[in-house]
Amino acid sequence: MPPPMPSSAPSLDLWPRPRTLLLGRYDGMGRLRYTGRTVTLARTVTAVLAEALTPAGGGHPWSGRTFAAGWGSRDVLDVMLVDPQLVVEVDVDVARDAVGRWRHPVRLHRARPDLSVSDVPSFESGVTG
């Protein structure tokens, strides 16, 4: 089973029901690195996530950053950043780009409120899941 990832931002919808999640993993320097995004989420999942996610206060590590709507797309996602503390478990394809992000959208398996971001392997740990 792939390791859990901290979620970082719901997007493509108004708060509090995300349609997708942008995912990240902290690196050894404590920077939140973008690793990919989920496929469109089921409505039942969005209700659970809406209760678990908290809007980001000032100083989110991704403030001012833009995210492409898809691989090779010039379209930009509208995102609402959240406090990057919720850990989620995902199913991923092994294909990655040159900087280590998943090339294909990932499938959300479940939220893991029993884990903290410190339980997630660092970005450069070489974990492929």
Disulfide bonds with the S-S distance in Angstrom:
none
